[in-house]
Amino acid sequence: MTWAAICAILFAFVGKLNAVLATIPVPVMGGIMILLFGIIASVGIGNIVRGKVDMSKPRNMVIAAVPLGFGIGGMIFQAGSFKLGGIALAGISAVILNLILPNNKE
């Protein structure tokens, strides 16, 4: 995952690498994106399982459900010219929910 993140950053900031990506046909890129986002979701579910997170607790269920709904549903937050959507909005909403929802330790 670290190497994938490094490559994504390089692709974003190096114009020639970005031009190479632009030559990939749209249907092929769509398949790659489906696989990419499926792997990201699978890694997240694996982390939840390995961490033995109790998904029967309402707090944990909300922290998982709201970002999934935002990401899958195409939710967009817009304030003036600032716009946030997709995985960015889902990730930020998960962090904010984790910080603000009460955590009743037993």
C-alpha positions as CSV (number, residue, x, y, z in Angstrom):
1,M,0.0,0.0,0.0
2,T,2.9,2.4,0.7
3,W,4.3,1.9,-2.8
4,A,0.9,2.4,-4.3
5,A,0.5,5.7,-2.4
6,I,4.0,6.9,-3.5
7,C,3.2,6.0,-7.1
8,A,-0.2,7.8,-6.9
9,I,1.6,11.0,-5.6
10,L,4.1,10.8,-8.4
11,F,1.4,10.3,-11.0
12,A,-0.4,13.4,-9.6
13,F,2.6,15.7,-9.7
14,V,4.6,14.6,-12.7
15,G,3.0,15.6,-16.0
16,K,4.6,13.0,-18.2
17,L,3.5,10.2,-15.9
18,N,0.0,11.7,-16.0
19,A,0.1,11.8,-19.8
20,V,0.9,8.1,-19.8
21,L,-2.1,7.4,-17.6
22,A,-4.3,9.4,-20.0
23,T,-3.6,7.0,-22.8
24,I,-5.3,4.1,-20.9
25,P,-8.8,3.5,-22.4
26,V,-11.7,4.6,-20.2
27,P,-13.2,1.0,-19.8
28,V,-9.8,-0.3,-18.7
29,M,-9.4,2.6,-16.2
30,G,-13.0,1.9,-14.9
31,G,-12.1,-1.7,-14.2
32,I,-8.9,-0.7,-12.5
33,M,-10.9,1.8,-10.3
34,I,-13.4,-0.9,-9.4
35,L,-10.6,-3.2,-8.3
36,L,-8.8,-0.4,-6.5
37,F,-11.7,0.8,-4.4
38,G,-12.7,-2.9,-3.7
39,I,-9.2,-3.6,-2.4
40,I,-9.3,-0.4,-0.2
41,A,-12.7,-1.6,1.3
42,S,-11.3,-5.1,1.8
43,V,-8.2,-3.8,3.6
44,G,-10.5,-1.7,5.8
45,I,-12.7,-4.7,6.7
46,G,-9.7,-6.8,7.4
47,N,-8.4,-4.1,9.8
48,I,-11.7,-4.1,11.6
49,V,-11.7,-7.9,11.9
50,R,-8.0,-8.0,13.1
51,G,-8.7,-5.2,15.6
52,K,-11.6,-7.1,17.0
53,V,-13.9,-4.0,16.7
54,D,-17.3,-4.7,18.2
55,M,-19.7,-3.7,15.4
56,S,-22.7,-4.3,17.7
57,K,-21.9,-1.0,19.4
58,P,-24.0,1.8,17.9
59,R,-20.9,4.2,17.9
60,N,-18.8,1.8,15.8
61,M,-21.7,1.1,13.5
62,V,-22.3,4.8,12.8
63,I,-18.6,5.4,12.3
64,A,-18.6,2.7,9.6
65,A,-22.0,3.4,8.1
66,V,-21.9,7.1,7.5
67,P,-18.6,7.3,5.6
68,L,-19.7,4.3,3.5
69,G,-22.9,6.0,2.7
70,F,-21.1,9.3,1.8
71,G,-18.5,7.5,-0.4
72,I,-20.9,5.1,-2.2
73,G,-23.7,7.6,-2.5
74,G,-21.6,10.3,-4.1
75,M,-22.2,12.9,-1.3
76,I,-20.6,16.3,-1.9
77,F,-20.0,19.0,0.7
78,Q,-19.8,22.5,-0.8
79,A,-19.1,25.8,0.9
80,G,-18.6,28.6,-1.6
81,S,-16.0,27.5,-4.2
82,F,-14.7,24.8,-1.8
83,K,-16.0,21.3,-2.7
84,L,-15.3,18.0,-1.0
85,G,-16.6,14.6,-2.0
86,G,-15.9,11.0,-2.6
87,I,-13.2,9.2,-0.6
88,A,-12.0,12.5,0.8
89,L,-15.3,13.3,2.4
90,A,-15.8,9.8,3.6
91,G,-12.4,9.7,5.3
92,I,-12.8,13.1,6.9
93,S,-16.3,12.2,8.1
94,A,-15.0,9.0,9.7
95,V,-12.2,10.9,11.5
96,I,-14.7,13.6,12.8
97,L,-17.2,11.0,13.9
98,N,-14.5,9.1,15.8
99,L,-13.5,12.3,17.6
100,I,-17.0,13.6,18.5
101,L,-19.0,10.5,19.3
102,P,-18.8,9.4,22.9
103,N,-16.7,6.4,23.6
104,N,-18.1,4.5,26.6
105,K,-15.2,2.4,27.8
106,E,-16.3,-0.6,29.8
